[in-house]
Structures are given as C-alpha cells and as structure tokens.
Amino acid sequence: MATKRKPLAFDVDRSPPTPVETVARSPVQPQAVERQQVGARVPVSIYRQLKARAALEGVRVQDLVEAAITQYLAAKPQS
C-alpha cells in the first residue's frame, strides 16, 4: 500500500515579491489603458529569445511586444 504524500504548502502572501510584482505594487500606477488581445505565430526560436530577453530585463513578454510595435509604428510613415 502506497503512502500518501503530504501536499506542498506555500503561502503566497509571505513569499518575496518578484521584480514585476514590485513594480506593480509601487504607489504610482499608470493610467489604465483599454487593451485588445492580438495573436501572432512566430518561430519557436524567436519566441524563446523573446522570453529569455524579457526574463533578463525583468519584464513581461507583453511589454516587449508592445514596445516593439510602438517603435515600429512611430518609425513607419503612414501611407
């Protein structure tokens, strides 16, 4: 007869904040912006690079994608 394992206990409220949570908990919050979800398929190698860069910079992939789109739109003249 197998013995039952005790479930892992983890207190989220007592865990140290991640860098993203630290920014999110800061007293100055930017104005809420309405957002629209978009989807794109990219090669796995590019996604891995993007995710690694986001982790190294301590930001979300979403933040990097938004910054890249904003930069692209600012640089391209509208036709």
C-alpha positions in Angstrom: 0.0 0.0 0.0 1.5 3.4 -1.1 1.8 6.1 1.5 0.0 9.4 0.8 2.2 12.4 0.2 1.6 15.5 2.2 0.6 18.3 -0.1 3.0 21.2 -0.5 2.2 24.3 1.4 3.1 27.7 0.1 1.9 31.0 1.5 1.7 33.4 -1.4 1.2 36.4 0.9 4.5 35.7 2.7 6.6 34.9 -0.4 9.1 37.6 -1.5 7.8 39.7 -4.4 9.1 39.2 -7.9 10.5 42.2 -9.8 7.3 42.5 -11.8 5.2 42.4 -8.6 7.5 45.0 -7.0 6.7 47.4 -9.9 3.0 46.5 -9.8 2.9 47.3 -6.0 4.5 50.7 -6.4 2.4 53.6 -5.3 2.4 55.4 -8.6 0.2 53.5 -11.1 -0.1 54.5 -14.7 -3.5 55.4 -16.1 -5.4 52.3 -17.1 -5.4 51.7 -20.8 -8.0 49.7 -22.7 -6.3 46.8 -24.3 -7.1 44.5 -27.3 -5.7 41.0 -27.5 -3.8 40.1 -30.7 -2.4 36.8 -31.8 0.7 36.1 -33.9 2.6 32.9 -34.8 6.3 33.3 -34.7 9.1 30.7 -35.0 9.8 28.9 -31.7 13.4 30.1 -31.8 12.3 33.7 -31.9 9.8 33.2 -29.1 12.5 31.6 -26.9 14.8 34.6 -27.5 12.0 37.0 -26.7 11.1 35.1 -23.5 14.7 35.0 -22.4 15.2 38.7 -23.0 12.1 39.5 -21.0 13.3 37.4 -18.1 16.7 39.1 -18.2 15.2 42.5 -18.2 12.6 41.6 -15.6 9.6 42.5 -17.7 6.8 40.6 -19.4 6.9 39.4 -23.0 3.8 41.5 -23.5 5.8 44.6 -22.5 8.5 43.9 -25.0 6.0 43.2 -27.8 4.1 46.4 -27.1 7.3 48.4 -27.1 8.4 46.8 -30.4 5.0 47.6 -32.0 5.0 51.2 -30.7 8.6 51.7 -32.1 7.6 50.2 -35.5 4.5 52.4 -35.8 6.5 55.5 -34.8 9.2 54.8 -37.4 6.9 54.0 -40.4 5.2 56.8 -42.4 1.6 56.1 -42.9 0.5 55.6 -46.5 
